[in-house]
């Protein structure tokens, strides 16, 4: 295969022009954006990039005569992988594809071989106007996995996603948490509430919403005094998914049960048995711990929405339900546990996640010190 470096009118970059011969022996020219600017003395760099492209196409044995549609290939790729990924992962891919990726690319009528780094960068720049960088990165991850599959099938030679500037991740700094007194107040005001056992278990074990809703009586061993985290209930789109799996391997855990937790679980089980006796024909019998009075599993949406109502009715500072997990970490730090202890208890797969949270908690401690120093200095200077 041969090629050359050329420029296009109005285009800022050099293009690699490949001479491609199909089965009919006719020559076709394929233009590929090198990503090398024309401005400046970049001709040598562009020629180097040409040789890399020629090598990639030659070594990959890419069939450039294939005219696979980019969007059709993505649709097919997703359906092929549907059975090998979690339902929530599939729903996430499908929502991103239908809501964002298809509407943007479908009108362009692109073949797989037409998708260049510049095309992908255009999508990134467009979506960053309305979506967060983190969301756009998730879209790119999906597109990249699909294009990796195309590379393996020798439909394209390179994955153009790997040659763009990824938007920088944004760390979420809006996490809030309750202190010791606020936790005590919350535990008091949730007594008798539909979320009582949910809040108790979440605070004690630092559980995710999906994990506390996935707890089953079968995972509770009163004899050994242990509680296993191995099921999840999650919300994705309009669907609630019940899964016999956790977020990742590190999320699976067996926790010891304290006397307090055993007492709370026994009391909750008695309450469920009472509900069942009062409505024997209408009660939905299941193995789940966190249920409504009719035995139906609490939905993720209900938990988040009712939690907000509970806080508002009791004049408590507004936080997200997930912030109870941060509150658990804060309480552990207050009790004197170190970084590794908190990582183990919260089951963070990456210690960096715990470190980011720890940094936030340390800042709160520093602010408290600053306030006390300020008050003391003001008292001294006023004398």
Protein Blocks (a to p, Z undefined) as FASTA:
>chain_A
ZZdddddehiabdcdddddddfkopacdddddehiafedjfklmmmmmmmmmmmmmmmno
pafkbccdfklmmmmmmmmmmmmpcfklmmmmmmmmmmmmmmmmmmnopafklpcfklmm
mmmmmmmmmpcfklmmmmmmmmmmmmmmmmmnomafbdfklmcccddddddfkbccddfk
lmmmmmmmmgoiaklmmmmmmmmnopafklmmmpcfklpcfknopacdfbdcddehjbcc
dddbdfblmlpccddddfklmmmmmmmmmmmmmmmmmmmmlpccdfbfbdcfkopacdfk
lmmmmmmmmmmmnopacddfklmmmmmmmmmmmnopafklmmmmnopablklmmmmmmmm
mmmmmmmmmmmmmmmmmmmmmZZ
